[in-house]
């Protein structure tokens, strides 16, 4: 007895194609799950200029640990102090230009550069002080329970930052 030939043609390309398709689907699913579980702040690029103004003032973890209503209040305070922040930023920009000019001088005057750097530090400290005042206003308006929850969130944010290092 002879075996009859299989009337269906052999499709050797089908198995590798299925394997590649499965691998691509798993890769896309892994990317989606990783993105969802990453805990990254997806609103970072959509933030208002006022929130971005926090850079160099109180620091992002201090802001992010605040409850949503306090974040909104802090943003309102930043908006109401926009002129002070803008003035400070313009002063820093002017000092950076002076610093660059002093660096290009030949010969360089280390004492002049040191004076400019000291001025930059003073302006930056003024900016930080304003940010701290606005944050302290929000923290002072919180109940002890809200402050404890804030401290817990802050601790969690800082521990995640330390793990990345």
C-alpha positions as MATLAB code, in Angstrom:
seq = 'XXXXXXXXXXXXXXXXXXXXXXXXXXXXXXXXXXXXXXXXXXXXXXXXXXXXXXXXXXXXXXXXXXXXXXXXXXXXXXXXXXXXXXXXXXXXXXXXXXXXXXXXXXXXXXXXXXXXXXXXXXXXXXXXXXXXXXXXXXXXXXXXXXXXXXXXXXXXXXXXXXXXX';
ca = [
       0.000    0.000    0.000;
       1.387    3.359   -0.989;
       0.615    6.581    0.704;
      -1.295    9.012   -1.373;
       0.343   12.404   -1.778;
      -1.102   15.241    0.273;
      -3.200   17.338   -2.098;
      -2.379   20.545   -0.137;
       0.893   22.243   -1.052;
       3.523   22.639    1.693;
       3.671   26.170    3.035;
       7.021   26.361    4.755;
       6.853   30.138    5.015;
       3.721   30.045    7.201;
       5.348   28.976   10.481;
       8.109   31.644   10.436;
       5.515   34.272    9.518;
       3.332   33.280   12.460;
       6.363   33.338   14.747;
       7.359   36.858   13.611;
       3.779   38.071   13.998;
       3.586   36.687   17.531;
       6.934   38.260   18.453;
       5.826   41.681   17.174;
       2.527   41.481   19.036;
       4.295   40.569   22.274;
       6.776   43.408   21.809;
       3.984   45.960   21.298;
       2.087   44.620   24.305;
       5.274   44.823   26.399;
       5.862   48.429   25.397;
       2.266   49.365   26.243;
       2.382   47.633   29.639;
       5.790   49.135   30.435;
       4.564   52.612   29.578;
       1.431   52.174   31.697;
       3.383   50.901   34.696;
       6.335   53.281   34.448;
       4.794   55.991   36.615;
       6.202   58.722   34.431;
       4.504   62.059   34.422;
       2.741   62.116   31.071;
       1.660   65.751   31.479;
       5.229   67.038   31.700;
       5.265   68.444   28.158;
       1.787   69.935   28.436;
       2.425   71.903   31.598;
       1.829   75.596   31.630;
       4.758   78.024   31.555;
       3.893   78.927   35.137;
       4.513   75.367   36.307;
       7.740   75.209   34.328;
       8.676   78.387   36.197;
       9.132   76.188   39.277;
      12.482   75.044   37.922;
      15.168   76.573   40.055;
      12.678   77.497   42.751;
      11.248   74.640   44.796;
      11.965   71.602   42.668;
       9.565   69.274   40.936;
       9.200   66.657   43.726;
       8.015   69.362   46.130;
       5.364   70.382   43.614;
       4.320   66.898   42.487;
       3.803   65.705   46.065;
       1.176   68.400   46.636;
      -2.467   67.388   46.299;
      -4.107   68.580   43.064;
      -5.965   71.471   44.691;
      -2.756   72.777   46.287;
      -0.906   72.417   42.981;
      -3.575   74.601   41.369;
      -3.282   77.147   44.204;
       0.493   77.223   43.845;
       0.190   77.755   40.090;
      -2.191   80.658   40.792;
       0.380   82.135   43.194;
       3.071   81.768   40.538;
       0.849   83.517   38.009;
       0.211   86.357   40.434;
       4.002   86.668   40.956;
       4.809   86.308   37.270;
       6.472   89.718   37.104;
       8.839   88.885   39.965;
       9.825   85.607   38.309;
      10.244   87.284   34.917;
      12.400   90.023   36.436;
      14.528   87.416   38.166;
      14.914   85.389   34.970;
      15.900   88.501   33.006;
      18.476   89.379   35.666;
      19.937   85.878   35.421;
      20.049   86.139   31.636;
      21.898   89.462   31.851;
      24.393   88.038   34.315;
      25.021   85.012   32.111;
      25.804   87.351   29.198;
      28.242   89.248   31.435;
      29.799   85.953   32.489;
      30.288   84.876   28.875;
      31.833   88.232   27.973;
      34.212   87.999   30.948;
      35.241   84.486   29.873;
      36.064   85.695   26.375;
      38.237   88.546   27.637;
      41.944   88.140   27.066;
      43.425   87.975   29.543;
      40.630   86.671   31.707;
      40.082   88.516   34.981;
      39.339   85.802   37.583;
      38.189   88.387   40.127;
      35.643   89.854   37.699;
      34.373   86.367   36.847;
      34.087   85.567   40.570;
      32.052   88.745   41.181;
      29.699   87.874   38.322;
      29.283   84.312   39.623;
      28.527   85.623   43.100;
      25.857   87.899   41.622;
      24.351   84.946   39.734;
      24.208   82.956   42.939;
      22.455   85.821   44.744;
      19.846   86.147   41.987;
      19.277   82.376   41.931;
      18.885   82.338   45.717;
      16.299   85.119   45.425;
      14.377   83.004   42.939;
      14.560   79.983   45.227;
      13.431   82.066   48.207;
      10.352   83.255   46.319;
       9.495   79.661   45.398;
       9.945   78.556   49.001;
       7.653   81.347   50.217;
       4.919   80.268   47.815;
       5.303   76.598   48.799;
       5.286   77.456   52.499;
       2.034   79.362   51.997;
       0.448   76.177   50.620;
       1.914   73.944   53.327;
       0.711   76.311   56.058;
      -2.856   76.076   54.784;
      -2.855   72.263   55.027;
      -4.204   70.241   57.939;
      -1.804   68.003   59.897;
      -3.229   64.969   58.071;
      -2.720   66.625   54.673;
       0.862   67.537   55.584;
       1.541   63.963   56.720;
       0.150   62.626   53.426;
       2.290   65.196   51.581;
       5.363   63.999   53.478;
       4.552   60.392   52.546;
       4.154   61.263   48.855;
       7.355   63.311   48.965;
       9.234   60.427   50.552;
       7.968   58.076   47.837;
       9.002   60.454   45.050;
      12.457   60.935   46.525;
      13.001   57.206   47.002;
      12.097   56.607   43.329;
      14.594   59.296   42.313;
      17.308   57.684   44.459;
      16.662   54.292   42.854;
      17.308   55.781   39.409;
      20.762   56.961   40.468;
];
